[in-house]
Amino acid sequence: MGAGHSHGGGAARASSRHKGRLVAALVLLATFLVVEVVTAFATHSLALLSDAGHMLTDVVGLAMALAAVHLADRAAGDHPRRTFGLYRLEILAALANAVLLVGVGAYVLVEAIRRLASPAEVLTGPMLVVAVLGLVVNIVAFALLRAGSRESLNVEGAYLEVAADALGSIGVIVAAVVLEVTDWAWIDPVIGIAIGLVILPRAWRLGGQAVRILVQAAPPGTDLAAMRDQLATIEGVVDVHDLHVWTLTSEMDVASAHLMVRVGTDAHGVLDQARELLRHGYAIEHATLQVEPDDHRGCDQVTW
């Protein structure tokens, strides 16, 4: 006997609640990105260009987050070939965003090293004005994304990028002021390197989270041994095997297990208690549980 209990896509609905804020942040950042790129080339500032590259990842990350939310909403109904909907698109988008971050960070580092050997003349006035405006834009976007970042991995990725981009804008402001006061040409590529070094660890973290979900590893902090032991304490259960726990998408952990019970045990009661244990002890709302009598043979032949 088996049973499944579905939570109805809480993470996707949570992201949907913040769709308006995502759109507002995307429009704001995309508009300013154009201004920043044009100014970076006009002023010959690598620090400003690297900050623009950082902002590009913000824009792409937000666009992918919106696409993932939209597609997940469309997948809310049943589909004969998508039994879990399109929730994983959010994780794929987060992984693509991490790869993009690595590319931008690597480009900035290489270009900055080249600039150290051959500094370019930088126009500090426009550079400073745009950097200050960029800081304001990032603060507004940061505020728009804050609530959604607690409920979605992809929105969290965009939120963290905007937060770090605000630090990048501060770095560009510092570079512009130092250039204006001292004429130290090396400060611009050095700030560019610093921004690149900020990008790479965040890309590693975001990519690592996405890969962990895609390979269906158990959620961090989940004690599978303790879960198995607690399920085994349910009255009538004599063995627990084929226990699997993984993350489908942000804030959506799922589990499956076989519960072997003594012949004559009330299977309905076992299912109810197991679901309650997983729900309240591990925040797992979707569990597929197979209850089998202890005189059943063949299940132990499954080796994966």
Backbone as CSV, one residue per row, in Angstrom:
resi,resn,N_x,N_y,N_z,CA_x,CA_y,CA_z,C_x,C_y,C_z
1,MET,0.855,-1.188,0.000,0.000,0.000,0.000,0.889,1.234,0.000
2,GLY,0.557,2.264,-0.786,1.383,3.460,-0.843,0.536,4.699,-0.728
3,ALA,1.176,5.802,-0.369,0.458,7.079,-0.275,1.402,8.221,-0.560
4,GLY,0.889,9.274,-1.195,1.681,10.475,-1.418,0.916,11.675,-0.930
5,HIS,1.632,12.629,-0.375,0.985,13.836,0.145,1.671,15.033,-0.476
6,SER,0.923,15.832,-1.232,1.527,16.946,-1.970,1.226,18.267,-1.291
7,HIS,2.220,19.188,-1.339,2.045,20.499,-0.737,1.600,21.532,-1.744
8,GLY,1.540,21.219,-3.025,0.990,22.143,-4.011,1.912,23.226,-4.484
9,GLY,3.231,23.066,-4.373,4.148,24.033,-4.961,4.262,25.322,-4.187
10,GLY,4.518,25.216,-2.878,4.600,26.415,-2.058,5.676,27.380,-2.484
11,ALA,6.856,26.865,-2.878,7.941,27.760,-3.254,7.616,28.536,-4.509
12,ALA,6.999,27.875,-5.474,6.659,28.571,-6.715,5.625,29.654,-6.453
13,ARG,4.625,29.351,-5.601,3.622,30.368,-5.295,4.240,31.515,-4.517
14,ALA,5.216,31.179,-3.642,5.884,32.238,-2.892,6.621,33.170,-3.838
15,SER,7.298,32.599,-4.845,7.987,33.429,-5.822,6.993,34.259,-6.614
16,SER,5.835,33.676,-6.929,4.823,34.386,-7.707,4.317,35.612,-6.965
17,ARG,4.240,35.509,-5.641,3.760,36.646,-4.860,4.658,37.859,-5.026
18,HIS,5.923,37.612,-5.360,6.878,38.707,-5.485,7.194,39.024,-6.949
19,LYS,6.363,38.551,-7.859,6.652,38.756,-9.281,6.689,40.243,-9.636
20,GLY,5.776,41.034,-9.079,5.758,42.466,-9.372,7.045,43.150,-8.952
21,ARG,7.565,42.777,-7.790,8.825,43.352,-7.317,9.991,42.915,-8.198
22,LEU,9.949,41.655,-8.659,10.991,41.183,-9.563,10.996,41.978,-10.864
23,VAL,9.815,42.216,-11.406,9.712,42.982,-12.651,10.234,44.398,-12.446
24,ALA,9.842,45.035,-11.347,10.289,46.406,-11.076,11.812,46.473,-10.950
25,ALA,12.392,45.519,-10.218,13.842,45.499,-10.057,14.545,45.247,-11.383
26,LEU,13.976,44.350,-12.201,14.571,44.043,-13.497,14.588,45.265,-14.409
27,VAL,13.462,45.973,-14.504,13.384,47.161,-15.361,14.368,48.228,-14.881
28,LEU,14.432,48.419,-13.582,15.326,49.434,-13.013,16.788,49.125,-13.323
29,LEU,17.191,47.885,-13.078,18.582,47.508,-13.286,18.953,47.475,-14.769
30,ALA,18.042,46.974,-15.605,18.331,46.894,-17.040,18.502,48.286,-17.640
31,THR,17.669,49.215,-17.201,17.778,50.589,-17.708,19.112,51.205,-17.313
32,PHE,19.489,51.028,-16.053,20.736,51.638,-15.603,21.949,50.913,-16.170
33,LEU,21.812,49.631,-16.473,22.924,48.887,-17.065,23.402,49.555,-18.354
34,VAL,22.461,49.973,-19.184,22.820,50.644,-20.435,23.611,51.914,-20.147
35,VAL,23.140,52.689,-19.174,23.841,53.929,-18.802,25.258,53.623,-18.326
36,GLU,25.401,52.588,-17.513,26.701,52.268,-16.937,27.678,51.768,-17.994
37,VAL,27.213,50.942,-18.916,28.097,50.434,-19.970,28.595,51.576,-20.863
38,VAL,27.675,52.440,-21.288,28.051,53.564,-22.139,29.064,54.471,-21.432
39,THR,28.814,54.758,-20.170,29.717,55.616,-19.411,31.070,54.954,-19.181
40,ALA,31.071,53.645,-18.949,32.331,52.926,-18.727,33.254,53.044,-19.940
41,PHE,32.694,52.858,-21.128,33.515,52.968,-22.327,33.910,54.420,-22.598
42,ALA,33.017,55.352,-22.292,33.314,56.768,-22.531,34.398,57.279,-21.596
43,THR,34.430,56.768,-20.369,35.410,57.238,-19.382,36.656,56.363,-19.324
44,HIS,36.658,55.216,-20.012,37.776,54.259,-20.003,37.999,53.649,-18.621
45,SER,36.932,53.523,-17.833,37.068,53.001,-16.476,36.797,51.508,-16.440
46,LEU,37.829,50.733,-16.066,37.647,49.291,-15.928,36.800,48.978,-14.694
47,ALA,36.987,49.758,-13.631,36.190,49.521,-12.418,34.705,49.688,-12.729
48,LEU,34.373,50.724,-13.483,32.970,50.951,-13.843,32.477,49.871,-14.800
49,LEU,33.346,49.438,-15.716,32.960,48.378,-16.654,32.741,47.055,-15.915
50,SER,33.597,46.762,-14.938,33.422,45.523,-14.168,32.146,45.587,-13.342
51,ASP,31.835,46.776,-12.828,30.586,46.928,-12.096,29.387,46.759,-13.024
52,ALA,29.537,47.233,-14.279,28.477,47.034,-15.267,28.311,45.543,-15.573
53,GLY,29.441,44.830,-15.679,29.359,43.387,-15.886,28.664,42.700,-14.732
54,HIS,28.956,43.187,-13.526,28.284,42.650,-12.347,26.785,42.923,-12.420
55,MET,26.431,44.120,-12.837,25.018,44.463,-12.955,24.341,43.642,-14.053
56,LEU,25.100,43.294,-15.087,24.552,42.432,-16.138,24.117,41.098,-15.562
57,THR,24.921,40.553,-14.652,24.531,39.287,-14.031,23.272,39.465,-13.184
58,ASP,23.119,40.657,-12.565,21.881,40.934,-11.832,20.685,40.870,-12.768
59,VAL,20.821,41.527,-13.922,19.722,41.594,-14.891,19.387,40.202,-15.424
60,VAL,20.425,39.456,-15.799,20.190,38.105,-16.328,19.598,37.200,-15.249
61,GLY,20.124,37.314,-14.033,19.605,36.497,-12.942,18.138,36.781,-12.660
62,LEU,17.760,38.052,-12.671,16.365,38.409,-12.448,15.480,37.931,-13.596
63,ALA,15.991,38.066,-14.823,15.213,37.611,-15.980,14.970,36.107,-15.903
64,MET,15.997,35.355,-15.501,15.840,33.908,-15.376,14.909,33.557,-14.219
65,ALA,14.977,34.322,-13.135,14.074,34.075,-12.014,12.622,34.285,-12.429
66,LEU,12.368,35.351,-13.175,11.015,35.612,-13.652,10.544,34.526,-14.609
67,ALA,11.437,34.099,-15.500,11.074,33.041,-16.443,10.749,31.751,-15.699
68,ALA,11.557,31.434,-14.690,11.331,30.211,-13.923,10.004,30.277,-13.171
69,VAL,9.698,31.433,-12.572,8.436,31.591,-11.851,7.255,31.464,-12.807
70,HIS,7.379,32.108,-13.971,6.295,32.060,-14.957,6.034,30.629,-15.430
71,LEU,7.113,29.912,-15.747,6.954,28.546,-16.238,6.439,27.614,-15.137
72,ALA,6.886,27.858,-13.915,6.398,27.035,-12.801,4.909,27.269,-12.576
73,ASP,4.466,28.523,-12.739,3.037,28.815,-12.615,2.244,28.078,-13.685
74,ARG,2.770,28.052,-14.907,2.074,27.361,-15.990,2.047,25.861,-15.761
75,ALA,3.014,25.380,-14.979,3.091,23.925,-14.745,2.269,23.481,-13.550
76,ALA,1.455,24.399,-13.028,0.701,24.064,-11.815,-0.285,22.921,-12.051
77,GLY,-0.812,22.800,-13.289,-1.754,21.731,-13.587,-1.047,20.427,-13.910
78,ASP,-1.825,19.401,-14.092,-1.254,18.096,-14.410,-0.733,18.077,-15.841
79,HIS,0.323,17.305,-16.061,0.879,17.113,-17.399,1.378,15.681,-17.462
80,PRO,1.020,14.941,-18.496,1.355,13.519,-18.534,2.849,13.221,-18.552
81,ARG,3.673,14.183,-18.998,5.106,13.919,-19.094,5.929,14.723,-18.087
82,ARG,5.302,15.597,-17.334,6.020,16.398,-16.333,5.378,16.145,-14.976
83,THR,5.702,15.014,-14.381,5.028,14.618,-13.152,5.404,15.499,-11.964
84,PHE,6.517,16.218,-12.050,6.893,17.155,-11.010,6.816,18.595,-11.496
85,GLY,6.110,18.816,-12.612,5.997,20.171,-13.132,7.319,20.683,-13.669
86,LEU,7.498,22.000,-13.615,8.710,22.638,-14.124,9.480,23.341,-13.007
87,TYR,9.326,22.854,-11.786,9.966,23.521,-10.656,11.495,23.547,-10.777
88,ARG,12.080,22.534,-11.391,13.533,22.473,-11.492,14.111,23.564,-12.399
89,LEU,13.269,24.206,-13.206,13.773,25.285,-14.061,14.401,26.393,-13.221
90,GLU,13.874,26.616,-12.035,14.459,27.635,-11.163,15.894,27.284,-10.812
91,ILE,16.152,26.010,-10.556,17.489,25.579,-10.172,18.430,25.631,-11.374
92,LEU,17.941,25.244,-12.541,18.756,25.341,-13.750,19.124,26.793,-14.029
93,ALA,18.171,27.706,-13.802,18.451,29.129,-13.998,19.509,29.612,-13.010
94,ALA,19.444,29.157,-11.773,20.437,29.542,-10.776,21.822,29.035,-11.172
95,LEU,21.900,27.810,-11.714,23.184,27.264,-12.147,23.739,28.063,-13.324
96,ALA,22.881,28.407,-14.279,23.323,29.213,-15.416,23.818,30.577,-14.952
97,ASN,23.150,31.131,-13.959,23.560,32.419,-13.407,24.942,32.307,-12.767
98,ALA,25.197,31.208,-12.066,26.499,31.013,-11.440,27.602,30.904,-12.494
99,VAL,27.323,30.195,-13.582,28.310,30.078,-14.662,28.599,31.448,-15.269
100,LEU,27.554,32.250,-15.448,27.736,33.591,-15.989,28.588,34.443,-15.056
101,LEU,28.348,34.316,-13.758,29.146,35.054,-12.787,30.623,34.689,-12.877
102,VAL,30.913,33.410,-13.052,32.305,32.976,-13.171,32.943,33.605,-14.415
103,GLY,32.210,33.619,-15.526,32.737,34.208,-16.750,33.034,35.689,-16.596
104,VAL,32.113,36.416,-15.978,32.309,37.857,-15.775,33.495,38.101,-14.842
105,GLY,33.559,37.347,-13.750,34.655,37.526,-12.802,36.001,37.242,-13.436
106,ALA,36.092,36.181,-14.235,37.351,35.841,-14.898,37.761,36.925,-15.893
107,TYR,36.794,37.442,-16.656,37.101,38.496,-17.628,37.646,39.743,-16.931
108,VAL,36.995,40.136,-15.845,37.431,41.333,-15.113,38.851,41.157,-14.593
109,LEU,39.164,39.990,-14.039,40.497,39.747,-13.508,41.562,39.819,-14.599
110,VAL,41.294,39.192,-15.743,42.268,39.204,-16.848,42.470,40.618,-17.374
111,GLU,41.389,41.344,-17.583,41.482,42.703,-18.110,42.153,43.635,-17.107
112,ALA,41.911,43.428,-15.828,42.532,44.271,-14.812,44.041,44.075,-14.768
113,ILE,44.481,42.847,-14.893,45.924,42.569,-14.911,46.569,43.235,-16.127
114,ARG,45.871,43.197,-17.262,46.398,43.859,-18.455,46.475,45.369,-18.261
115,ARG,45.476,45.935,-17.599,45.452,47.375,-17.357,46.556,47.802,-16.372
116,LEU,46.930,46.940,-15.451,47.999,47.279,-14.519,49.313,47.490,-15.259
117,ALA,49.512,46.693,-16.294,50.728,46.840,-17.096,50.655,48.048,-18.015
118,SER,49.449,48.412,-18.437,49.274,49.534,-19.361,48.038,50.325,-18.950
119,PRO,48.156,51.207,-17.947,46.997,51.959,-17.435,46.382,52.861,-18.501
120,ALA,45.076,53.016,-18.432,44.365,53.897,-19.356,43.962,55.173,-18.622
121,GLU,43.864,56.275,-19.356,43.427,57.539,-18.762,41.918,57.486,-18.519
122,VAL,41.520,57.771,-17.297,40.116,57.639,-16.902,39.519,59.013,-16.618
123,LEU,38.308,59.247,-17.131,37.574,60.492,-16.862,36.790,60.313,-15.575
124,THR,37.247,60.934,-14.507,36.696,60.649,-13.181,35.340,61.295,-12.915
125,GLY,35.051,62.443,-13.526,33.795,63.136,-13.253,32.574,62.302,-13.580
126,PRO,32.381,61.912,-14.856,31.231,61.068,-15.210,31.254,59.712,-14.496
127,MET,32.464,59.195,-14.279,32.592,57.909,-13.585,31.998,58.000,-12.185
128,LEU,32.293,59.079,-11.467,31.800,59.255,-10.111,30.285,59.429,-10.083
129,VAL,29.762,60.235,-10.990,28.316,60.476,-11.025,27.554,59.168,-11.259
130,VAL,27.992,58.402,-12.246,27.303,57.149,-12.570,27.458,56.127,-11.443
131,ALA,28.610,56.103,-10.784,28.808,55.170,-9.672,27.863,55.484,-8.521
132,VAL,27.662,56.771,-8.230,26.740,57.157,-7.163,25.309,56.773,-7.531
133,LEU,24.922,57.046,-8.779,23.586,56.654,-9.231,23.422,55.132,-9.185
134,GLY,24.477,54.422,-9.548,24.430,52.964,-9.498,24.209,52.446,-8.097
135,LEU,24.824,53.109,-7.108,24.624,52.712,-5.717,23.167,52.908,-5.312
136,VAL,22.575,54.019,-5.721,21.170,54.286,-5.401,20.273,53.226,-6.041
137,VAL,20.526,52.902,-7.315,19.733,51.905,-8.025,19.825,50.547,-7.332
138,ASN,21.016,50.168,-6.906,21.195,48.881,-6.237,20.491,48.837,-4.893
139,ILE,20.491,49.941,-4.172,19.802,49.979,-2.882,18.298,49.788,-3.080
140,VAL,17.742,50.438,-4.106,16.310,50.287,-4.390,16.002,48.843,-4.778
141,ALA,16.810,48.270,-5.673,16.594,46.879,-6.098,16.757,45.919,-4.920
142,PHE,17.717,46.200,-4.056,17.952,45.394,-2.859,16.683,45.339,-2.003
143,ALA,16.068,46.491,-1.814,14.843,46.556,-1.012,13.700,45.801,-1.681
144,LEU,13.610,45.862,-3.002,12.538,45.182,-3.726,12.647,43.662,-3.624
145,LEU,13.870,43.162,-3.577,14.085,41.708,-3.634,14.212,41.058,-2.262
146,ARG,14.274,41.840,-1.232,14.602,41.284,0.087,13.606,40.223,0.551
147,ALA,12.314,40.512,0.434,11.308,39.560,0.922,11.356,38.247,0.140
148,GLY,11.433,38.323,-1.191,11.440,37.118,-2.010,12.676,36.272,-1.832
149,SER,13.792,36.877,-1.385,15.042,36.127,-1.233,14.947,35.061,-0.156
150,ARG,13.985,35.200,0.760,13.847,34.216,1.836,13.094,32.967,1.377
151,GLU,12.496,33.008,0.183,11.609,31.929,-0.239,12.027,31.263,-1.540
152,SER,13.057,31.785,-2.212,13.435,31.238,-3.510,14.933,31.303,-3.682
153,LEU,15.543,30.172,-4.073,16.984,30.130,-4.310,17.380,31.074,-5.435
154,ASN,16.579,31.110,-6.482,16.926,31.951,-7.613,16.804,33.432,-7.267
155,VAL,15.752,33.802,-6.551,15.601,35.189,-6.120,16.698,35.535,-5.119
156,GLU,17.057,34.578,-4.277,18.158,34.809,-3.343,19.445,35.094,-4.105
157,GLY,19.681,34.347,-5.200,20.869,34.587,-6.007,20.887,36.006,-6.550
158,ALA,19.756,36.453,-7.097,19.677,37.816,-7.626,19.839,38.842,-6.505
159,TYR,19.254,38.560,-5.365,19.329,39.464,-4.212,20.779,39.630,-3.750
160,LEU,21.502,38.511,-3.649,22.899,38.568,-3.226,23.757,39.295,-4.260
161,GLU,23.437,39.106,-5.528,24.185,39.802,-6.575,23.989,41.310,-6.466
162,VAL,22.752,41.731,-6.228,22.475,43.161,-6.088,23.194,43.720,-4.861
163,ALA,23.184,42.958,-3.768,23.864,43.413,-2.556,25.360,43.587,-2.811
164,ALA,25.974,42.605,-3.455,27.399,42.695,-3.760,27.670,43.782,-4.793
165,ASP,26.733,43.976,-5.716,26.899,45.020,-6.716,26.899,46.397,-6.070
166,ALA,26.137,46.552,-4.991,26.156,47.818,-4.258,27.551,48.079,-3.690
167,LEU,28.204,47.028,-3.194,29.578,47.168,-2.726,30.507,47.524,-3.882
168,GLY,30.215,46.949,-5.059,31.002,47.289,-6.236,30.874,48.761,-6.587
169,SER,29.659,49.283,-6.484,29.448,50.709,-6.759,30.224,51.575,-5.777
170,ILE,30.265,51.154,-4.520,31.057,51.885,-3.528,32.531,51.856,-3.909
171,GLY,32.992,50.698,-4.387,34.382,50.591,-4.828,34.687,51.523,-5.980
172,VAL,33.753,51.643,-6.929,33.956,52.547,-8.066,33.983,53.999,-7.589
173,ILE,33.132,54.325,-6.622,33.141,55.687,-6.063,34.504,55.988,-5.432
174,VAL,35.006,55.035,-4.669,36.326,55.208,-4.048,37.398,55.397,-5.125
175,ALA,37.355,54.570,-6.168,38.342,54.678,-7.230,38.286,56.041,-7.908
176,ALA,37.078,56.527,-8.163,36.928,57.830,-8.827,37.481,58.953,-7.963
177,VAL,37.200,58.907,-6.659,37.687,59.949,-5.748,39.219,59.916,-5.660
178,VAL,39.773,58.709,-5.513,41.234,58.581,-5.415,41.905,59.047,-6.697
179,LEU,41.346,58.691,-7.847,41.906,59.138,-9.120,41.877,60.663,-9.239
180,GLU,40.789,61.252,-8.810,40.650,62.707,-8.896,41.666,63.424,-8.011
181,VAL,41.930,62.838,-6.845,42.804,63.496,-5.870,44.283,63.196,-6.107
182,THR,44.594,61.960,-6.508,46.003,61.534,-6.545,46.543,61.233,-7.932
183,ASP,45.678,61.006,-8.907,46.116,60.564,-10.246,46.804,59.204,-10.221
184,TRP,46.459,58.371,-9.242,46.999,57.008,-9.206,46.246,56.155,-10.230
185,ALA,46.819,55.957,-11.388,46.118,55.248,-12.457,45.859,53.789,-12.116
186,TRP,46.665,53.221,-11.218,46.521,51.792,-10.903,45.282,51.494,-10.064
187,ILE,44.705,52.538,-9.441,43.577,52.278,-8.549,42.372,51.720,-9.297
188,ASP,42.173,52.158,-10.541,41.014,51.685,-11.313,41.079,50.178,-11.573
189,PRO,42.190,49.638,-12.131,42.242,48.177,-12.308,42.264,47.406,-10.993
190,VAL,42.821,47.990,-9.940,42.839,47.299,-8.647,41.414,47.133,-8.112
191,ILE,40.612,48.193,-8.216,39.214,48.084,-7.811,38.494,47.060,-8.692
192,GLY,38.844,47.035,-9.981,38.262,46.028,-10.874,38.578,44.613,-10.419
193,ILE,39.825,44.397,-10.001,40.213,43.077,-9.482,39.424,42.744,-8.222
194,ALA,39.267,43.727,-7.334,38.532,43.499,-6.087,37.090,43.089,-6.376
195,ILE,36.465,43.761,-7.344,35.087,43.415,-7.699,35.029,42.003,-8.272
196,GLY,36.012,41.656,-9.110,36.065,40.301,-9.664,36.209,39.243,-8.578
197,LEU,37.020,39.536,-7.554,37.212,38.587,-6.461,35.966,38.455,-5.596
198,VAL,35.136,39.487,-5.586,33.860,39.391,-4.868,32.886,38.495,-5.633
199,ILE,32.927,38.583,-6.960,31.996,37.823,-7.788,32.231,36.317,-7.661
200,LEU,33.484,35.891,-7.726,33.786,34.458,-7.852,33.322,33.598,-6.666
201,PRO,33.569,33.986,-5.397,33.076,33.140,-4.299,31.557,33.015,-4.279
202,ARG,30.862,34.084,-4.627,29.403,34.017,-4.649,28.923,33.094,-5.751
203,ALA,29.628,33.125,-6.877,29.274,32.223,-7.970,29.470,30.764,-7.535
204,TRP,30.541,30.507,-6.822,30.824,29.144,-6.341,29.729,28.671,-5.391
205,ARG,29.307,29.548,-4.479,28.270,29.177,-3.512,26.949,28.888,-4.212
206,LEU,26.540,29.791,-5.100,25.267,29.621,-5.790,25.292,28.374,-6.676
207,GLY,26.403,28.178,-7.403,26.527,26.999,-8.253,26.521,25.717,-7.441
208,GLY,27.189,25.745,-6.276,27.220,24.563,-5.425,25.836,24.180,-4.924
209,GLN,25.041,25.178,-4.549,23.677,24.905,-4.104,22.852,24.294,-5.233
210,ALA,22.991,24.853,-6.425,22.214,24.355,-7.555,22.616,22.924,-7.913
211,VAL,23.920,22.645,-7.926,24.393,21.296,-8.262,23.932,20.291,-7.217
212,ARG,23.970,20.692,-5.928,23.508,19.778,-4.876,22.063,19.364,-5.110
213,ILE,21.235,20.308,-5.518,19.831,19.994,-5.770,19.676,19.131,-7.011
214,LEU,20.440,19.445,-8.061,20.313,18.704,-9.317,20.774,17.257,-9.186
215,VAL,21.752,16.987,-8.315,22.187,15.599,-8.114,21.346,14.904,-7.050
216,GLN,20.333,15.612,-6.534,19.379,15.064,-5.578,20.028,14.604,-4.280
217,ALA,21.014,15.376,-3.826,21.612,15.110,-2.520,20.621,15.502,-1.429
218,ALA,20.781,14.902,-0.264,19.899,15.243,0.857,20.117,16.698,1.257
219,PRO,19.071,17.397,1.661,19.206,18.799,2.076,20.213,18.941,3.212
220,PRO,20.971,20.030,3.247,21.939,20.235,4.332,21.262,20.178,5.696
221,GLY,21.894,19.498,6.617,21.345,19.417,7.965,20.349,18.297,8.175
222,THR,19.997,17.589,7.124,19.043,16.485,7.264,19.772,15.229,7.749
223,ASP,19.385,14.718,8.891,19.989,13.517,9.474,19.153,12.306,9.048
224,LEU,19.597,11.629,7.998,18.836,10.502,7.465,18.776,9.340,8.465
225,ALA,19.864,9.133,9.189,19.872,8.040,10.173,18.825,8.301,11.253
226,ALA,18.758,9.543,11.733,17.766,9.882,12.756,16.350,9.770,12.199
227,MET,16.158,10.169,10.949,14.843,10.070,10.330,14.417,8.608,10.228
228,ARG,15.345,7.761,9.820,15.032,6.336,9.696,14.677,5.752,11.062
229,ASP,15.452,6.112,12.084,15.199,5.597,13.431,13.832,6.057,13.953
230,GLN,13.472,7.318,13.680,12.191,7.833,14.171,11.015,7.173,13.446
231,LEU,11.156,6.941,12.152,10.100,6.239,11.420,9.935,4.810,11.948
232,ALA,11.068,4.212,12.348,11.024,2.835,12.851,10.341,2.730,14.215
233,THR,10.192,3.863,14.904,9.535,3.828,16.221,8.015,3.837,16.118
234,ILE,7.483,4.059,14.915,6.029,4.047,14.738,5.511,2.638,15.047
235,GLU,4.440,2.562,15.809,3.912,1.266,16.237,3.574,0.382,15.038
236,GLY,4.102,-0.826,15.037,3.861,-1.782,13.972,4.958,-1.815,12.925
237,VAL,5.794,-0.787,12.842,6.879,-0.742,11.854,8.056,-1.566,12.354
238,VAL,8.527,-2.500,11.517,9.652,-3.352,11.908,10.907,-3.057,11.107
239,ASP,10.776,-2.310,10.031,11.968,-1.983,9.229,11.651,-0.785,8.326
240,VAL,12.668,0.029,8.093,12.566,1.171,7.175,13.715,1.074,6.183
241,HIS,13.397,1.045,4.897,14.455,0.978,3.893,14.063,1.804,2.671
242,ASP,15.004,1.884,1.734,14.811,2.708,0.530,14.366,4.127,0.887
243,LEU,15.014,4.683,1.905,14.702,6.047,2.329,15.498,7.037,1.474
244,HIS,14.803,7.942,0.833,15.442,8.969,-0.001,14.837,10.337,0.337
245,VAL,15.691,11.317,0.483,15.242,12.694,0.722,16.029,13.598,-0.216
246,TRP,15.335,14.490,-0.915,16.004,15.399,-1.831,15.205,16.691,-1.940
247,THR,15.787,17.672,-2.605,15.140,18.969,-2.801,14.686,19.078,-4.248
248,LEU,13.417,19.386,-4.434,12.896,19.558,-5.782,13.213,20.947,-6.304
249,THR,12.956,21.956,-5.498,13.298,23.340,-5.812,13.341,24.093,-4.494
250,SER,13.472,25.399,-4.517,13.629,26.165,-3.281,12.502,25.892,-2.293
251,GLU,12.891,25.594,-1.054,11.923,25.373,0.021,10.932,24.263,-0.304
252,MET,11.351,23.264,-1.056,10.460,22.159,-1.405,11.228,20.836,-1.312
253,ASP,11.361,20.316,-0.098,12.013,19.028,0.109,10.977,17.916,0.002
254,VAL,11.389,16.793,-0.556,10.495,15.646,-0.725,11.199,14.388,-0.227
255,ALA,10.402,13.356,0.045,10.966,12.114,0.567,10.184,10.922,0.045
256,SER,10.846,9.779,0.032,10.183,8.507,-0.266,10.810,7.440,0.624
257,ALA,10.010,6.440,1.005,10.521,5.384,1.882,9.597,4.191,1.846
258,HIS,10.155,3.035,2.170,9.382,1.813,2.346,9.317,1.517,3.841
259,LEU,8.113,1.326,4.338,7.910,1.009,5.747,7.381,-0.418,5.848
260,MET,8.182,-1.294,6.422,7.749,-2.686,6.586,7.060,-2.825,7.942
261,VAL,5.863,-3.420,7.927,5.072,-3.526,9.154,4.708,-4.985,9.429
262,ARG,4.373,-5.267,10.667,3.919,-6.602,11.026,2.568,-6.877,10.372
263,VAL,2.340,-8.101,9.994,1.063,-8.475,9.383,-0.073,-8.139,10.339
264,GLY,-1.092,-7.482,9.824,-2.231,-7.101,10.634,-2.168,-5.672,11.146
265,THR,-1.039,-4.994,10.922,-0.913,-3.600,11.370,-1.802,-2.696,10.520
266,ASP,-2.393,-1.691,11.132,-3.238,-0.727,10.425,-2.357,0.171,9.546
267,ALA,-2.350,-0.082,8.242,-1.498,0.664,7.315,-1.880,2.138,7.267
268,HIS,-3.162,2.446,7.382,-3.605,3.850,7.347,-3.009,4.641,8.519
269,GLY,-3.015,4.020,9.689,-2.447,4.684,10.856,-0.961,4.918,10.717
270,VAL,-0.249,3.921,10.141,1.189,4.063,9.921,1.467,5.217,8.962
271,LEU,0.706,5.291,7.868,0.889,6.373,6.899,0.657,7.730,7.541
272,ASP,-0.409,7.847,8.305,-0.723,9.132,8.928,0.381,9.571,9.892
273,GLN,0.851,8.644,10.712,1.897,8.986,11.681,3.213,9.332,10.985
274,ALA,3.530,8.592,9.924,4.774,8.858,9.198,4.734,10.235,8.538
275,ARG,3.600,10.572,7.936,3.472,11.882,7.294,3.591,13.011,8.326
276,GLU,2.956,12.823,9.479,3.027,13.855,10.514,4.454,14.011,11.024
277,LEU,5.151,12.891,11.182,6.536,12.938,11.655,7.408,13.722,10.671
278,LEU,7.264,13.437,9.379,8.074,14.121,8.368,7.691,15.595,8.246
279,ARG,6.401,15.875,8.391,5.942,17.253,8.255,6.448,18.119,9.404
280,HIS,6.265,17.658,10.622,6.588,18.488,11.779,8.061,18.374,12.197
281,GLY,8.670,17.229,11.949,10.062,17.059,12.359,11.070,17.507,11.325
282,TYR,10.677,17.471,10.026,11.646,17.770,8.966,11.112,18.737,7.909
283,ALA,9.925,19.293,8.124,9.325,20.261,7.185,9.178,19.671,5.784
284,ILE,8.909,18.363,5.716,8.696,17.689,4.437,7.196,17.466,4.262
285,GLU,6.608,18.212,3.352,5.164,18.129,3.113,4.812,17.072,2.062
286,HIS,5.746,16.781,1.177,5.466,15.815,0.112,6.275,14.547,0.386
287,ALA,5.591,13.485,0.738,6.248,12.214,1.018,5.488,11.089,0.336
288,THR,6.220,10.240,-0.340,5.639,9.044,-0.955,6.096,7.850,-0.132
289,LEU,5.155,7.207,0.545,5.480,6.149,1.492,4.811,4.842,1.067
290,GLN,5.609,3.799,1.006,5.081,2.480,0.666,5.085,1.601,1.918
291,VAL,3.893,1.148,2.290,3.771,0.276,3.461,3.638,-1.167,2.974
292,GLU,4.484,-2.058,3.497,4.485,-3.451,3.036,4.544,-4.386,4.234
293,PRO,3.818,-5.485,4.195,3.834,-6.442,5.314,5.177,-7.162,5.394
294,ASP,5.546,-7.576,6.591,6.872,-8.187,6.757,6.978,-9.572,6.145
295,ASP,5.858,-10.144,5.684,5.962,-11.435,4.991,6.055,-11.258,3.479
296,HIS,6.163,-9.995,3.023,6.312,-9.723,1.595,7.772,-9.940,1.198
297,ARG,8.003,-10.512,0.016,9.358,-10.771,-0.457,9.579,-10.088,-1.817
298,GLY,10.832,-9.698,-2.055,11.209,-9.124,-3.350,11.673,-7.691,-3.289
299,CYS,11.179,-6.942,-2.303,11.549,-5.540,-2.232,13.027,-5.362,-1.915
300,ASP,13.590,-6.286,-1.113,14.987,-6.155,-0.729,15.933,-6.411,-1.883
301,GLN,15.409,-6.811,-3.045,16.252,-7.039,-4.214,16.644,-5.727,-4.886
302,VAL,15.959,-4.641,-4.568,16.327,-3.333,-5.111,17.596,-2.861,-4.447
303,THR,18.633,-2.549,-5.224,19.958,-2.266,-4.654,20.387,-0.816,-4.806
304,TRP,19.522,0.059,-5.273,19.934,1.477,-5.396,18.935,2.387,-4.696
